[in-house]
Amino acid sequence: MKKNVLWLVTLLMVAAFVLSACGGAAAPATEEPASAEEAPAAAEEAPAAEEPAQEGAYQIPTIEDGKYNVAFVYVGPHDDGGWSQAHDVGRMWVEENVENVHTAYVELVAEGADAEQVIRSLARKGFDVIFTTSFGYMDASEIVADEFPDVDIVHLTGYKANGANFGNLMGAMEDMKYLAGMLAGSRAKTDGNPKLGYIATFPIPEELRLGNAFSLGVEQTCPECTIDVRWIYSWHDPILEQEAASSLFDGGAQVVMTGADTPAPAEVAPEGKWGITYDYSGNCTVPACLTSMYWNWGPEYARIVEASREGTWTGGWEYFDADSGALGLYGFMEGETPQPGVEGLPEEDVAMVKDTLAKMLAGEFTRFDVFKGPITDNQGNVVLEDGVSLEQSDLDGFAQFGSDCTTCMYWWNENITAELPDLE
């Protein structure tokens, strides 16, 4: 009997190793993942009919009869400490706060063909709403939405919609990046080192928008500060993110902000220097973390799920601002304590951050105020005249990607020393 159990466990371990070697990742289906010790027993006890279906390297979760079924597709692990974990916290909020709803997720889904396969499999399984949470899932989401008109597919961070069952959702994180820039500029000025750094993921409008918002905030408190950029071409790569952060610190940066998923800038910050983390409220845990800009997706997801169930949701372009309550600046929201790096900053700078945040939460200062002229790029060109704001299409688009934007987002603010990314 012991030999049989040992053989079974060994077989399961080999199978898991093979799947891992193929580059995929198994995603949990209908519950929180079992611990490593519980996994073999769970595999033996689960009825075959309830086991997730295998689609290539991915396990596709099952629906629950009698409930409204909602699926999430993540580009990283659900507990990455950043983007995907923030979405997973939102998923759990939906399950806990919306009646008669079942949620599930598939994690570590590669953009492109893999994403299309996973989204289609979820639709076939019978999920009523599918949230696809990475820019590179946009085309796959559009294709599957056309094939399954009764399934609502909500894509995050893109720019496509079909006016029916496929829509786009994003929020004005540029608000929080602007505030973080104020803090970073103030910290660098106070420390006597006017050099800052930014880790960027992919050359898409979102990354230039957020980098520019950060740099505009820096200008408010440190006009003499400059910002260098490192492109990593990844959303989630802890080693690569640490290397990029270290490179910026080694290059002289006093504060490094990230657009990627892990808290790498804070984790590798040398003594006396600072990192700014992103996406998840729980990742600003070390003293070197100056602040974090984070998402609170739960209420937004709940709103869409309930509208979908009622048949009133229409796929369009939804872009919420700070007054939605879905955006946060760690250490400055209600009930939070500022991080150690805020101590010793000029009172007027901290007051500027707090006052601007209060206006944002009240709907009195929006993304269009963040991107209001005068703005000059790092080539000396006037991007916006005094008092003129960007339009939403400018925030979202590159003309090179076929956008109908006028000013567009393919520029770096004057205090960024890096060249523009190549748009291949």
C-alpha positions in Angstrom: 0.0 0.0 0.0 2.8 2.4 0.9 4.6 1.6 -2.3 1.4 2.4 -4.3 1.0 5.7 -2.5 4.6 6.6 -3.1 4.3 5.7 -6.8 1.2 7.9 -7.1 2.9 10.9 -5.5 6.0 10.4 -7.6 3.9 10.3 -10.8 2.1 13.5 -9.8 5.4 15.2 -9.1 6.8 14.2 -12.5 3.6 15.4 -14.3 3.9 18.7 -12.5 7.5 19.0 -13.5 6.7 18.3 -17.2 3.9 20.9 -17.2 6.2 23.5 -15.6 9.0 22.8 -18.1 6.6 23.5 -21.0 6.4 27.1 -19.9 2.8 27.1 -18.7 1.3 27.6 -15.3 -1.6 25.8 -13.7 -4.3 28.1 -12.5 -6.7 27.5 -9.6 -10.3 26.8 -10.5 -13.0 27.3 -8.0 -11.3 27.8 -4.7 -8.1 29.2 -3.1 -5.1 27.0 -4.1 -4.4 24.0 -1.9 -1.1 23.9 -0.1 1.7 21.7 -1.4 1.0 19.2 1.3 -2.7 19.1 0.5 -2.4 18.9 -3.3 -1.9 15.1 -3.7 -4.8 14.2 -1.4 -7.0 16.8 -3.1 -6.1 15.2 -6.5 -7.2 11.8 -5.2 -10.4 12.9 -3.6 -11.8 15.3 -6.2 -14.5 13.8 -8.4 -13.4 13.5 -12.0 -16.4 15.6 -13.3 -15.4 18.6 -11.1 -11.7 18.6 -12.1 -10.6 21.6 -14.2 -10.2 20.9 -17.9 -6.7 20.9 -19.3 -6.1 23.2 -22.2 -2.5 22.9 -23.2 -0.4 24.0 -20.3 -3.4 25.6 -18.5 -6.2 24.2 -16.3 -9.5 25.8 -17.0 -11.8 26.2 -14.0 -15.4 25.0 -13.9 -18.5 27.0 -13.3 -21.0 26.5 -10.5 -24.5 25.8 -11.5 -27.1 28.3 -10.3 -24.6 31.1 -9.8 -23.4 34.0 -12.0 -19.9 32.8 -13.0 -17.0 35.3 -13.4 -13.5 34.4 -14.6 -10.3 36.4 -14.5 -7.2 35.9 -16.6 -3.9 37.1 -15.1 -0.6 37.6 -16.9 1.4 37.0 -13.7 0.9 34.8 -10.6 -2.1 35.7 -8.5 0.2 36.5 -5.5 2.8 38.5 -7.4 2.7 41.4 -4.9 1.7 43.7 -7.7 -0.7 43.9 -10.7 -2.2 40.4 -10.7 -2.5 40.3 -6.9 -4.4 43.6 -6.9 -6.8 42.1 -9.4 -7.1 38.9 -7.3 -8.0 40.9 -4.2 -10.7 42.5 -6.4 -11.9 39.1 -7.5 -12.2 38.0 -3.9 -14.0 41.2 -3.0 -16.6 40.4 -5.7 -17.2 36.9 -4.4 -17.6 38.1 -0.8 -19.8 41.1 -1.6 -22.0 40.2 -4.6 -24.7 37.7 -3.9 -24.8 34.4 -5.8 -21.6 34.9 -7.7 -18.8 32.4 -8.3 -15.4 33.5 -9.3 -12.3 31.7 -10.6 -9.0 32.6 -12.3 -6.3 31.4 -14.6 -2.8 32.8 -13.9 0.5 33.2 -15.7 -1.3 33.2 -19.1 1.1 34.3 -21.9 -0.1 37.1 -24.2 -1.1 36.2 -27.7 -2.2 32.7 -28.8 -2.2 31.3 -25.3 -4.5 34.0 -24.1 -6.9 33.4 -26.9 -7.0 29.7 -26.1 -7.7 30.3 -22.4 -10.3 33.0 -23.0 -12.2 30.8 -25.5 -12.0 27.8 -23.1 -13.5 29.9 -20.3 -16.3 31.1 -22.6 -17.0 27.5 -23.7 -17.1 26.4 -20.0 -20.0 28.8 -19.5 -18.5 31.8 -17.7 -20.8 34.8 -17.9 -18.2 37.5 -17.5 -14.5 37.2 -18.3 -12.0 39.9 -17.2 -8.8 39.9 -19.2 -6.2 41.9 -17.2 -3.3 42.6 -19.5 -2.7 44.9 -22.5 -1.5 42.0 -24.6 -4.9 40.2 -24.2 -6.7 42.8 -26.2 -6.9 41.2 -29.6 -7.6 37.7 -28.2 -10.4 39.2 -26.1 -11.9 40.9 -29.2 -11.8 37.6 -31.2 -13.5 35.5 -28.5 -16.1 38.1 -27.8 -17.2 38.0 -31.5 -17.5 34.2 -31.2 -19.5 34.2 -27.9 -21.9 37.2 -28.1 -23.7 36.0 -24.8 -20.4 36.3 -22.8 -19.3 39.7 -21.6 -15.6 40.2 -21.9 -13.9 43.1 -20.2 -10.4 43.9 -21.2 -8.0 45.9 -19.0 -5.6 48.7 -20.2 -6.4 48.5 -23.9 -8.4 50.7 -26.3 -10.8 48.4 -28.2 -14.5 47.7 -27.7 -17.4 46.5 -29.9 -20.3 48.4 -28.3 -21.9 45.1 -27.2 -20.2 42.3 -25.2 -16.6 43.5 -25.4 -15.4 46.6 -23.6 -12.3 48.2 -22.1 -11.7 49.2 -18.5 -8.9 51.3 -17.1 -8.4 53.9 -14.4 -6.4 57.1 -14.1 -3.4 55.8 -12.3 -1.6 58.8 -13.7 -3.2 60.7 -10.8 -1.4 58.6 -8.2 1.8 58.6 -10.3 1.7 62.4 -10.4 1.5 62.5 -6.6 4.2 59.9 -6.2 6.4 62.1 -8.5 5.8 65.0 -6.0 7.1 62.8 -3.2 10.0 61.5 -5.2 11.1 65.0 -6.2 10.8 66.3 -2.7 12.8 63.3 -1.3 15.5 63.7 -3.9 15.7 67.5 -3.3 15.9 67.0 0.4 18.6 64.4 0.0 20.6 66.6 -2.2 20.6 64.3 -5.2 18.4 65.4 -8.2 18.5 62.1 -10.1 15.6 59.8 -10.3 14.8 56.5 -12.2 11.8 54.8 -13.8 11.5 51.1 -14.7 9.2 50.8 -17.8 7.7 47.6 -19.1 6.6 47.8 -22.8 6.5 50.7 -25.2 2.8 51.2 -25.1 0.8 54.4 -24.4 0.1 53.4 -20.8 3.8 53.3 -19.9 4.6 56.7 -21.4 1.5 58.2 -19.9 2.4 57.0 -16.4 6.1 57.9 -16.8 5.2 61.4 -17.9 2.7 61.8 -15.1 5.4 60.9 -12.6 7.8 63.3 -14.2 5.2 66.1 -14.2 4.7 65.5 -10.4 8.5 65.6 -9.9 8.6 69.0 -11.6 6.2 70.4 -8.9 8.7 69.8 -6.1 12.1 69.5 -7.8 12.3 71.5 -11.0 16.0 70.7 -11.3 15.5 66.9 -11.1 16.1 64.6 -14.0 14.8 61.0 -14.7 16.4 58.1 -16.4 14.5 55.1 -17.8 15.2 51.4 -18.1 13.0 49.3 -20.4 12.6 45.6 -19.3 10.0 44.3 -21.8 8.3 42.2 -19.1 5.3 42.7 -16.8 6.6 40.3 -14.2 10.2 39.2 -13.8 11.6 39.6 -10.3 15.2 39.2 -11.3 15.0 41.5 -14.3 13.2 44.1 -12.2 15.8 44.0 -9.5 18.6 44.3 -12.1 16.9 47.3 -13.7 16.4 49.0 -10.3 20.0 48.3 -9.3 21.2 49.7 -12.6 19.3 52.9 -12.0 20.6 53.2 -8.4 24.1 52.5 -9.6 23.7 55.2 -12.2 23.0 57.7 -9.5 19.3 57.6 -9.0 18.1 58.6 -5.5 14.5 57.4 -6.0 13.4 54.7 -8.4 9.8 54.1 -9.4 8.5 51.0 -11.2 5.8 50.3 -13.8 6.2 46.5 -13.3 4.7 44.1 -10.8 7.2 43.4 -8.0 8.5 45.7 -5.3 12.0 45.4 -6.6 13.0 49.1 -6.3 12.3 49.1 -2.6 13.9 45.7 -2.0 17.2 46.6 -3.7 17.4 50.2 -2.7 20.8 50.9 -1.1 20.9 52.5 2.3 19.8 56.1 2.1 18.0 55.6 -1.2 14.3 54.9 -1.9 12.0 52.8 -4.1 8.4 53.4 -5.1 6.3 50.3 -5.7 3.2 49.8 -7.7 -0.2 48.1 -8.1 -0.8 46.4 -4.7 -1.4 48.1 -1.4 0.4 45.3 0.5 3.8 45.6 -1.2 5.2 48.7 0.5 6.6 46.8 3.4 10.2 47.8 3.8 11.4 51.1 5.2 13.1 52.0 1.9 9.6 52.0 0.2 8.7 55.7 -0.1 5.1 55.0 -1.2 3.1 52.7 -3.5 0.4 53.6 -6.1 -2.2 50.9 -5.9 -5.6 49.7 -7.3 -8.8 48.9 -5.5 -10.6 46.9 -8.2 -13.3 45.3 -6.2 -16.1 47.9 -6.3 -15.5 48.5 -10.1 -15.6 44.8 -10.8 -18.7 44.4 -8.7 -20.5 47.2 -10.5 -19.8 45.6 -13.9 -20.7 42.1 -12.8 -24.1 43.3 -11.4 -24.8 45.3 -14.6 -23.9 42.2 -16.7 -26.3 40.0 -14.8 -29.0 42.6 -15.2 -28.3 42.8 -18.9 -27.5 46.6 -18.7 -23.8 46.4 -19.3 -22.6 47.5 -22.8 -19.0 47.1 -23.9 -17.5 50.5 -24.3 -14.6 52.6 -22.9 -14.7 53.0 -19.2 -12.0 55.1 -17.5 -12.5 55.9 -13.9 -10.7 58.7 -12.0 -9.6 59.0 -8.4 -13.0 60.0 -7.1 -14.1 56.4 -7.8 -12.3 55.2 -4.8 -10.4 52.6 -6.9 -7.0 54.3 -6.7 -4.7 54.8 -3.8 -1.4 56.4 -2.7 0.0 54.3 0.1 0.6 56.2 3.4 -1.9 58.9 2.5 -5.2 57.2 2.3 -7.6 57.1 5.3 -6.3 54.9 8.0 -2.7 54.7 6.6 0.5 56.0 8.1 3.1 57.6 5.9 6.3 55.6 5.3 9.6 56.6 7.0 10.9 58.3 3.8 8.2 60.9 4.1 9.7 62.1 7.4 11.8 65.2 7.1 10.3 66.4 3.8 9.4 70.1 3.5 6.0 70.7 5.0 4.9 72.6 2.0 5.7 69.6 -0.3 3.8 67.2 1.9 0.9 69.6 2.1 0.9 69.9 -1.7 0.6 66.1 -2.0 -2.2 65.9 0.6 -4.2 68.9 -0.8 -3.9 67.6 -4.4 -5.0 64.1 -3.3 -8.0 65.6 -1.5 -9.0 67.4 -4.7 -8.6 64.2 -6.7 -10.8 62.3 -4.3 -13.4 65.0 -4.5 -13.4 65.0 -8.3 -11.9 68.5 -8.4 -8.6 67.5 -9.9 -8.6 64.8 -12.7 -6.2 63.2 -15.2 -6.9 66.1 -17.5 -5.5 68.5 -14.9 -2.4 66.3 -14.6 -1.9 66.7 -18.3 -2.6 70.4 -18.6 -0.1 72.8 -20.3 2.3 74.3 -20.4 4.2 71.0 -21.1 7.4 70.8 -23.1 9.0 67.5 -24.3 12.7 66.6 -23.9 13.4 67.7 -27.4 12.2 71.3 -26.7 8.9 70.9 -28.5 5.8 72.4 -26.9 3.4 69.5 -26.3 0.6 71.6 -24.7 0.2 75.4 -24.5 -0.7 76.9 -21.1 -4.1 75.9 -19.9 -4.7 73.3 -22.7 -5.3 69.6 -21.7 -4.9 66.4 -23.4 -8.0 64.5 -24.7 -8.8 60.9 -23.6 -7.7 59.6 -27.0 -4.3 61.4 -26.5 -3.9 59.6 -23.1 -4.7 56.2 -24.7 -3.0 56.3 -28.0 -0.1 56.4 -30.4 -0.7 57.5 -33.9 1.7 54.7 -34.9 -0.8 52.2 -33.5 -3.6 53.6 -35.5 -5.2 55.8 -32.9 -7.2 58.9 -33.9 -5.4 60.9 -31.2 -4.3 64.5 -31.9 -1.4 65.1 -29.5 -1.0 61.5 -28.6 1.4 60.1 -26.0 4.6 59.5 -27.9 6.7 62.0 -26.1 8.8 62.3 -23.0 8.5 65.2 -20.6 11.4 67.7 -20.6 13.0 66.3 -17.4 13.3 62.7 -18.7 16.8 62.1 -20.1 16.0 58.9 -22.0 15.2 58.6 -25.7 11.7 57.6 -26.9 11.2 53.9 -27.2 11.2 52.2 -30.6 7.7 51.3 -31.7 8.3 48.2 -33.8 
